[in-house]
């Protein structure tokens, strides 16, 4: 089953692709059923927005919506403030867990 260290790796790889505008990398991380949602061209995140994400990390599974799909809580903490968002992964046809945007 999926372990948190793998989820963190996928999350960091997604951020790196978004920060650099690396569409090919983001496509590899995105579930095959959702790749059409990846913008073309993929523009890098603006610096002010990108800076917010360095304080974020996936923490724990929130919900297993189906056998091959898990939603994680991502916690962002900086300057005494806390924000939460969700990060969903689904096992693709080839067995690899990929992002569901």
C-alpha positions, 0 to 999 in steps of 0.5 A: 500500500502507499506509504507517506514517504511516497506521498511526500515524494509525489507531492514535492515532485508535483511542486517542482514541476509547478514551480518550473513549469515542467509540463512533461514532469507534471503529466507523468505525475498526473493520473491518465484519466486527468492528464487533459486537465494539465494546462498547455503551456504550463506556466511556472507559479509566480514567486509569491505563490510558490513561496507559500508551498515550501511550508506545506506537507502531506500528513495523513490519509483523510479518506479512502474513497475507493480501493485505489484512491486516497485523499491526504491532508496537506498542512501548510504552517508558517508565521503562526498561521495554518492552512489545510488542503487536500491531495488525492492520489489514485492508482493508475492502470500501470499500478503507479499512484498518481495525482488526481487534480 
